[in-house]
Amino acid sequence: MKKKAEERREQILRAAFQAVSDKGYETVTLQDIADYAGVSKGVTNYYFENKEDVFFSLLEWVTDRIYQHEYKAVSKQTAAINKLEAYIHSVFIDPKKNKKFYKVYLDFMAQASRNPQYRLINLKFYENCWKIGRDIVALGQKEGTFSADIDVDTASKMIRSIIDGCLIQWLMLDEDHLHEFYKKTCYELILKYLK
């Protein structure tokens, strides 16, 4: 796809993300997305077949961006403990961004029980997250930092479960000042589990 077309698609996806964050998955229309993007509905229809195509592309785009951000942060570190800390910091970005992402993500997950395409995208996202976790745990076991008795695959899934559980609980409390508490507690719980 040519650069201009890629930029336009991303502009529409960013607008869709903002629209879903503001209005919720169920109520957003193609016209809303076009309005948020500052384009006509015809332009949106030129790049996407329909609202479902926009949403499918949005979930794929946003989960890939999140994974790439997390992977990049972890890759900069060499020791397992530092990789784990970088992973947690890359997930717990800041209250505003976390709130926006999880509001949109949870809307999509509510649809995933009825939409096999969403489930596949989510599975790909989690497989990427589990790979990050597996690599951290395996390295930590090799270094002697983490317990050799822990199953790497199970640990990778539990790491992401603890992360998402902490962030969802924080989101439901709707108290931004607790973001740092949940980040710190999340890291400490995972570290205790791995040792």
Disulfide bonds with the S-S distance in Angstrom:
none
